[in-house]
């Protein structure tokens, strides 16, 4: 009976020692493996994010490169910051050629920012004259070397008692012009795309 008790105590002691060894050695190893797997997952996520970002930049630059001629054309059709007088002069020249009276209003207060360097500026044109010259002026606005969108046109007769000449009409046009800042990216002003370096 005494031998059985000693055997049981010995087995229990060995079992406790085994548990201590397992607890001291295997559990920290398992926890260490778990921590390592977490770090690997984080690194994989970071690598994937960098890859996706680089791929997005590459795709964007490819799209810009493919459309650089179109994008570079923006400068040719835009009213440039500081050069608005050229646009006004073009309208005045058209007015003289068409033999009409025209009033131009650029509503910069109501402009719409498209990006930090491009805007749509509302424009209102009031044109008075004989019918044919007024139509000639309207057609001339459409042929100007500027991106001018006319989204509303109203033509009405002018009261012959107040008009200098009988048979005159008044046309009111409203829309917007495309404007770009001098701070526009170089690919807009020159058509050149700067390649993104590989990392």
C-alpha positions in Angstrom: 0.0 0.0 0.0 2.9 2.3 0.9 4.5 1.4 -2.4 1.4 2.3 -4.3 1.2 5.7 -2.6 4.8 6.4 -3.4 4.2 5.5 -7.1 1.2 7.7 -7.2 3.1 10.6 -5.6 6.0 10.1 -8.0 3.7 10.0 -11.0 1.9 13.1 -9.7 5.2 14.8 -9.2 6.4 13.9 -12.7 3.1 15.0 -14.1 3.3 18.4 -12.4 6.9 18.7 -13.6 5.8 17.9 -17.1 3.1 20.6 -16.9 5.6 23.1 -15.6 8.0 22.3 -18.5 5.1 22.5 -21.0 3.9 25.8 -19.4 7.4 27.3 -19.3 8.5 26.2 -22.8 5.6 25.4 -25.1 3.0 28.1 -24.2 5.4 31.0 -24.7 6.5 29.3 -28.0 2.8 29.1 -29.1 2.3 32.8 -28.1 5.5 33.8 -29.9 4.3 32.0 -33.0 0.9 33.7 -32.8 2.7 37.1 -32.4 4.9 36.3 -35.4 1.9 35.4 -37.5 0.2 38.7 -36.6 3.4 40.6 -37.7 3.6 38.6 -40.9 -0.1 39.5 -41.6 0.6 43.2 -41.0 3.6 43.2 -43.3 1.6 41.4 -46.0 -1.1 44.0 -45.7 1.4 46.9 -45.9 3.1 45.3 -48.9 -0.3 44.8 -50.6 -1.3 48.4 -49.9 2.0 49.7 -51.4 1.5 47.5 -54.4 -2.1 48.7 -55.0 -1.0 52.3 -54.5 1.9 52.0 -57.0 -0.4 50.2 -59.5 -3.0 53.0 -59.2 -0.4 55.6 -59.8 1.0 53.7 -62.8 -2.5 53.3 -64.2 -3.3 57.0 -63.7 0.0 58.1 -65.3 -0.7 55.7 -68.2 -4.2 57.3 -68.7 -2.7 60.8 -68.5 0.0 59.8 -71.0 -2.5 58.4 -73.4 -4.6 61.5 -73.2 -1.9 64.1 -72.9 -2.7 65.7 -76.2 -6.3 66.2 -75.1 -5.2 67.4 -71.7 -2.6 69.8 -73.2 -5.4 71.2 -75.3 -7.1 72.6 -72.2 -4.7 75.5 -72.2 -5.7 76.3 -75.8 -9.4 76.6 -75.0 -9.3 78.0 -71.5 -9.4 81.5 -70.2 -6.0 81.7 -68.5 -5.6 83.3 -65.0 -4.4 86.9 -65.6 -5.2 86.8 -69.3 -8.9 87.3 -69.1 -8.6 90.5 -71.1 -7.8 88.4 -74.2 -11.1 86.7 -73.9 -12.9 90.0 -73.5 -11.0 91.4 -76.5 -12.1 88.4 -78.6 -15.7 89.1 -77.7 -15.3 92.9 -78.5 -13.7 92.0 -81.8 -16.6 89.7 -82.6 -19.0 92.5 -81.6 -17.4 94.9 -84.0 -17.4 92.4 -86.9 -21.0 91.5 -86.3 -22.1 95.2 -86.0 -24.1 94.6 -82.7 -24.1 96.1 -79.2 -23.0 93.5 -76.7 -22.6 93.5 -72.9 -20.5 90.8 -71.2 -20.7 89.8 -67.6 -18.4 87.3 -66.0 -20.0 86.3 -62.7 -16.8 85.3 -60.9 -18.7 85.4 -57.5 -20.7 82.4 -58.6 -17.8 80.4 -60.1 -17.7 76.6 -59.7 -14.4 75.2 -58.6 -13.7 72.0 -60.5 -10.2 71.4 -59.0 -7.7 73.6 -57.3 -6.6 75.0 -60.7 -9.7 74.9 -62.9 -13.1 76.6 -62.7 -16.3 77.2 -64.5 -17.1 80.9 -64.6 -20.7 81.8 -65.4 -21.1 84.2 -68.3 -24.0 86.4 -69.4 -24.1 88.1 -72.8 -26.7 90.6 -73.8 -26.7 91.4 -77.5 -28.8 94.0 -79.3 -29.0 94.6 -83.1 -30.7 93.6 -86.2 -31.7 89.9 -86.4 -29.1 88.7 -88.9 -26.1 90.4 -87.1 -27.3 89.1 -83.7 -27.4 85.6 -85.1 -24.0 86.1 -86.6 -22.6 87.2 -83.2 -24.1 84.1 -81.5 -22.6 81.8 -84.1 -19.3 83.6 -83.7 -19.3 82.9 -79.9 -19.6 79.2 -80.7 -16.5 79.5 -83.0 -14.3 81.4 -80.5 -11.1 79.5 -79.6 -12.4 79.2 -76.0 -14.5 76.6 -74.3 -17.7 78.6 -73.9 -20.9 76.6 -73.1 -24.2 78.4 -73.8 -26.9 76.6 -71.9 -29.7 79.3 -72.3 -30.6 81.6 -75.1 -33.6 84.0 -75.3 -34.3 86.2 -78.3 -37.0 88.9 -78.1 -38.0 91.9 -80.1 -37.0 95.4 -78.9 -39.7 98.0 -78.5 -39.4 100.1 -81.7 -40.2 103.3 -79.7 -37.1 103.0 -77.5 -34.8 101.3 -80.1 -32.6 103.4 -82.3 -33.7 101.4 -85.3 -36.9 99.6 -85.9 -36.7 95.8 -86.2 -34.0 95.2 -83.7 -33.9 92.2 -81.4 -32.3 91.5 -78.0 -30.6 88.2 -77.4 -29.7 87.1 -73.9 -27.2 84.2 -73.6 -26.0 82.6 -70.4 -23.6 79.7 -69.7 -20.1 79.4 -68.5 -16.4 79.6 -69.7 -13.6 77.3 -68.7 -10.8 78.9 -66.7 -7.5 77.6 -65.5 -4.9 79.0 -63.1 -1.3 79.7 -63.9 -0.6 77.1 -61.1 -2.1 74.3 -63.3 0.0 71.1 -63.5 2.7 71.1 -66.1 0.9 68.4 -68.2 -1.9 70.9 -68.7 0.3 73.8 -69.7 2.9 71.9 -71.7 1.4 68.4 -72.4 4.4 66.8 -70.7 3.9 63.9 -68.3 6.6 63.4 -65.6 7.1 59.7 -65.1 6.8 58.3 -61.6 10.0 56.6 -60.5 9.8 52.9 -59.6 10.5 52.0 -55.9 
